[in-house]
């Protein structure tokens, strides 16, 4: 069983990659804009690489988990996914149809 043949693992890996790209863009934007002289502070330090690594790791965890969580929460929505297949189905009407009725 190959892991990328599993639809859920493929969905999570794709969205983790999207979150990683967003994290790198965020770090690049912070370094470019230099808010409150953050870039100057990081590059003036002896261990600036460690600071950049920790900042990137924090962004990776934040944006990666947010993208993965949003993708999982969207599974129940009707419509087509990015690959043209149905993203999910609404199970509430089917579950309500099978639910036993309570006497009044």
C-alpha positions as CSV (number, residue, x, y, z in Angstrom):
1,X,0.0,0.0,0.0
2,X,1.6,3.2,-1.1
3,X,0.9,6.3,1.1
4,X,0.1,8.6,-1.8
5,X,-2.6,6.3,-3.1
6,X,-4.6,7.0,0.1
7,X,-6.9,10.0,-0.7
8,X,-6.8,11.4,2.8
9,X,-3.0,11.3,3.1
10,X,-2.6,12.9,-0.4
11,X,-5.0,15.6,0.7
12,X,-3.1,16.3,3.9
13,X,0.3,16.2,2.1
14,X,-0.9,18.7,-0.6
15,X,-2.3,21.1,2.0
16,X,0.8,20.8,4.2
17,X,2.8,21.8,1.1
18,X,0.5,24.8,0.6
19,X,1.0,25.8,4.2
20,X,4.8,25.5,3.8
21,X,4.7,27.8,0.8
22,X,2.6,30.3,2.7
23,X,5.1,30.1,5.7
24,X,8.0,30.8,3.4
25,X,6.2,33.7,1.8
26,X,5.4,35.1,5.3
27,X,9.0,34.8,6.4
28,X,10.2,36.4,3.2
29,X,7.6,39.2,3.6
30,X,8.7,39.8,7.1
31,X,12.4,40.0,6.1
32,X,11.5,42.2,3.1
33,X,9.3,44.7,5.0
34,X,11.6,44.7,8.1
35,X,8.9,45.7,10.6
36,X,10.3,47.2,13.8
37,X,13.8,46.4,12.4
38,X,13.3,42.6,12.8
39,X,15.6,41.8,9.8
40,X,18.4,44.0,11.2
41,X,18.0,42.3,14.6
42,X,18.2,38.8,13.2
43,X,21.1,39.4,10.9
44,X,23.1,41.3,13.5
45,X,23.0,38.4,15.9
46,X,25.7,35.7,16.0
47,X,23.1,32.9,15.8
48,X,20.8,34.6,13.2
49,X,20.4,31.3,11.4
50,X,18.9,29.7,14.5
51,X,16.4,32.6,14.8
52,X,15.4,32.2,11.2
53,X,15.0,28.5,11.5
54,X,12.9,28.8,14.6
55,X,10.7,31.5,13.0
56,X,10.3,29.4,9.9
57,X,9.5,26.3,12.0
58,X,6.8,28.2,13.9
59,X,5.3,29.5,10.7
60,X,5.4,25.9,9.1
61,X,3.5,24.5,12.1
62,X,1.0,27.3,12.1
63,X,0.2,27.6,8.4
64,X,0.6,23.9,7.7
65,X,-1.8,22.8,10.4
66,X,-4.3,25.6,9.4
67,X,-4.3,24.5,5.8
68,X,-4.6,20.8,6.7
69,X,-7.4,21.5,9.2
70,X,-9.3,23.7,6.7
71,X,-9.0,20.9,4.1
72,X,-10.4,18.3,6.5
73,X,-13.3,20.5,7.5
74,X,-14.2,21.1,3.9
75,X,-14.6,17.4,3.2
76,X,-18.3,17.4,4.1
77,X,-19.1,20.2,1.6
78,X,-20.8,19.4,-1.7
79,X,-18.9,20.2,-4.9
80,X,-15.9,19.2,-6.8
81,X,-12.4,19.1,-5.4
82,X,-9.3,20.4,-7.1
83,X,-8.8,17.1,-8.9
84,X,-12.3,17.1,-10.4
85,X,-13.7,14.5,-8.1
86,X,-16.4,15.0,-5.5
87,X,-14.8,16.6,-2.4
88,X,-17.3,14.9,-0.1
89,X,-21.0,14.4,0.5
90,X,-23.5,15.7,3.0
91,X,-24.5,12.7,5.2
92,X,-27.0,14.5,7.4
93,X,-30.1,13.7,5.2
94,X,-29.2,10.0,4.9
95,X,-28.6,9.8,8.7
96,X,-31.9,11.5,9.4
97,X,-33.8,9.2,7.1
98,X,-32.5,6.1,9.0
99,X,-32.9,7.6,12.5
100,X,-35.7,6.0,14.5
101,X,-38.7,8.2,15.1
102,X,-39.5,9.0,18.7
103,X,-43.2,8.5,19.8
104,X,-44.9,11.7,20.8
